[in-house]
Amino acid sequence: MERIFDELGVLSRSVAYKNLSSASIHVGLSQPQLSRIVNKIENVLDVVLLDRTARRKSGWTPLAFKLAELYSRNLRSLDRDLGDLLQTAHTQELRIGTLEGVVPVVMPILKELFDGMGVGLVEIDVYDLSNLEEEFLQSELDLIVTSREPGKRKFRYIKDIGYQSLDRTRTGAPYHVMSPFEYVSRREKVLEGEKVLISNSLAIRREWLTKFGGEGALPSQMKKRKGGQETETISLIGSDTLSPVLWKKIEALF
């Protein structure tokens, strides 16, 4: 049967027209090509699909219509079964990376992954921006929440979910408080002899600035609308290997 699967597909389209001549115009094959396909099916199955007793153009036999319908019905069944398979095939484990400043946004996603999407195990870690990008580009993470698209490539799964601004704090205390990413980009502005605290923990940086003061930038709560000049877009990005069914469900949360 595998030898004529494609041919049966041609037949199922052709029987919508009353004869070979008419069918060849609509299915994109010449009449001789279509005739050879019909002959092949007839020889393999030992059946008659064309009524060649007609004085003019040969028409289709009742068996041709039944065979075409059988093929179409089974193809529709295959489509349904495939759709069901894709709907039920879900990821059991996920590894997620996030910036610490958007953790409150990630929590509802985790809850829905467990309760609404059938995921059984989630490992989530907080990263500095540069490390988050590095881990994701090395395929170590399935999903990230970030303020910058990693690298220069286009991603298959990406959704902008909000905006966040950096609120800069300045007091008279002689300290610079930075994340590792900030330090790499701003270290040339730090004068020799100045005191610098570097930590990838937002909680530590916030606690220091609150208790002892200094200069540093802390992210605001994420908002749905864009704010001032230092506003960053927060994006949800999935790896190329993420289940498309799962991504659609995650994307629908926003």
BELFEN-V161784 format. One record per residue. N is the residue number from 1. PHI is phi in degrees with one decimal (999 if undefined). Layout:
# BELFEN-V161784
((N:PHI) (N:PHI))
This chain:
# BELFEN-V161784
((1:999) (2:-59.7) (3:-68.3) (4:-124.0) (5:-61.3) (6:-64.8) (7:-64.1) (8:-64.8) (9:-63.7) (10:-65.2) (11:-60.3) (12:-62.0) (13:-83.6) (14:-76.1) (15:-69.4) (16:-70.5) (17:-116.5) (18:-71.9) (19:-154.9) (20:-60.0) (21:-60.1) (22:-68.6) (23:-65.4) (24:-61.8) (25:-68.0) (26:-97.7) (27:-97.7) (28:79.6) (29:-128.8) (30:-73.6) (31:-63.2) (32:-61.5) (33:-63.3) (34:-64.6) (35:-63.7) (36:-66.9) (37:-64.1) (38:-63.8) (39:-61.7) (40:-64.3) (41:-61.2) (42:-61.2) (43:-70.0) (44:-69.0) (45:-94.5) (46:57.3) (47:-132.5) (48:-117.7) (49:-107.9) (50:-118.4) (51:-84.9) (52:-86.0) (53:-82.9) (54:-64.0) (55:-71.3) (56:-106.3) (57:-84.1) (58:-68.0) (59:-105.0) (60:-81.0) (61:-80.8) (62:-55.7) (63:-64.6) (64:-61.5) (65:-65.9) (66:-65.6) (67:-65.8) (68:-63.5) (69:-66.5) (70:-61.0) (71:-62.6) (72:-64.1) (73:-64.1) (74:-70.5) (75:-67.6) (76:-63.8) (77:-63.7) (78:-62.7) (79:-61.3) (80:-64.6) (81:-63.4) (82:-66.1) (83:-62.1) (84:-63.8) (85:-62.8) (86:-67.2) (87:-69.9) (88:-90.2) (89:-78.5) (90:-127.6) (91:-74.1) (92:-90.6) (93:-133.5) (94:-138.4) (95:-117.0) (96:-119.6) (97:-120.3) (98:-148.4) (99:-78.9) (100:-65.1) (101:-69.4) (102:-116.2) (103:-54.9) (104:-58.6) (105:-75.4) (106:-74.9) (107:-56.0) (108:-62.9) (109:-63.9) (110:-60.7) (111:-59.8) (112:-72.2) (113:-58.8) (114:-73.4) (115:-88.9) (116:-116.5) (117:-122.7) (118:76.4) (119:-77.4) (120:-97.9) (121:-140.4) (122:-126.6) (123:-110.5) (124:-124.9) (125:-131.6) (126:-96.6) (127:-129.3) (128:-72.0) (129:-55.8) (130:-64.7) (131:-70.2) (132:-62.4) (133:-64.2) (134:-61.9) (135:-63.3) (136:-68.7) (137:-68.7) (138:-92.0) (139:62.2) (140:-89.7) (141:-127.9) (142:-87.3) (143:-150.4) (144:-134.1) (145:-116.6) (146:-144.3) (147:-102.4) (148:-154.2) (149:-70.2) (150:-67.4) (151:65.1) (152:-115.9) (153:-81.1) (154:-89.5) (155:-103.0) (156:-69.4) (157:-117.5) (158:-150.8) (159:-143.9) (160:-76.8) (161:-114.9) (162:166.3) (163:-135.7) (164:-142.9) (165:-107.8) (166:-100.8) (167:-93.6) (168:-86.4) (169:-109.1) (170:-135.0) (171:-126.5) (172:-76.6) (173:-69.3) (174:-85.2) (175:-131.5) (176:-106.8) (177:-115.1) (178:-139.9) (179:-82.7) (180:-55.4) (181:-64.0) (182:-62.2) (183:-63.2) (184:-61.6) (185:-85.7) (186:-122.1) (187:-64.4) (188:-68.0) (189:-87.8) (190:-83.7) (191:-77.8) (192:-61.1) (193:93.4) (194:-73.8) (195:-89.1) (196:-127.4) (197:-108.2) (198:-116.2) (199:-152.2) (200:-84.0) (201:-95.2) (202:-63.4) (203:-61.1) (204:-67.3) (205:-63.8) (206:-64.1) (207:-64.2) (208:-64.0) (209:-63.0) (210:-70.9) (211:-87.3) (212:-118.0) (213:78.1) (214:122.9) (215:-117.3) (216:-170.9) (217:-119.2) (218:-120.9) (219:-71.5) (220:-80.2) (221:-67.6) (222:-69.5) (223:-122.1) (224:-83.7) (225:-115.1) (226:-72.1) (227:-109.9) (228:-79.2) (229:-66.5) (230:-91.6) (231:-73.7) (232:-115.2) (233:-82.6) (234:-97.4) (235:-122.0) (236:-103.7) (237:-128.0) (238:-107.0) (239:-71.6) (240:-65.2) (241:-88.8) (242:-66.9) (243:-60.5) (244:-61.7) (245:-66.0) (246:-65.3) (247:-60.6) (248:-60.5) (249:-69.3) (250:-66.3) (251:-59.5) (252:-69.2) (253:-73.3) (254:-117.6))
